[in-house]
């Protein structure tokens, strides 16, 4: 099992940065339908799910940093 973050979509492929900073492409059809850029994925073989809690925490942290930058 490994974890990664969706960096972007290119057509039918999601470009995902893994924990070790390597990048892989995953077919969009293998992702949950509601997957978005920035979502944290749990990849277990061919089963891919979204870590909702980690995704929420990462987005809140990024928003906080952006707000601090623009204050």
Helices and strands as residue ranges (DSSP letters): E 2-10, E 13-18, E 23-27, G 28-30, E 40-44, E 47-50, H 52-69
